[in-house]
Amino acid sequence: MRLYFDDAISEDLLKSEQRRIETELLQIKGQVNVGKAGLEKAREVLDQALRFLDNCREAYQDAGDDLRRMWNRAIFKAIYVGDGLVKGFEYQEPFGSLLAYADSSSKTVRCGGAFSASAR
């Protein structure tokens, strides 16, 4: 604006720059809205995952063999079994991050401790 008032640029150039800036602002606002929508979707997915994890033991024990295998592959990177008990496990992501507040040394699940590998 100062350049315009000092007669250093023309009115046409000033208007052109204002239109360019307005267009860029609209594009940025659109990108922000897309980002907000993506964050909202991510929040929904995380909420669903946490609801699942809150009831994981009961759901797992009630599930059939095929569904258990699918959940094992989706949730766990490794499951360590010995003496008929689950001795430990490592989570797949994002479950590892979601459960980061669990006891990291023993990888204890919030919904329960060791359980029989053959329990149903």
Buried (B, 14 or more C-beta within 10 A) or exposed (E): EEEBEEEEBEEEEBEEBEEEEEEEEEEEEEEEEEEEEEEEEEEEEEEEBEEBBEEBBEBBEEBEEEEBEEBBEEBBEEEEEEEEBBEBBEBEEEBBEBBEEBEEEEBBBEEEEEEEEEEE
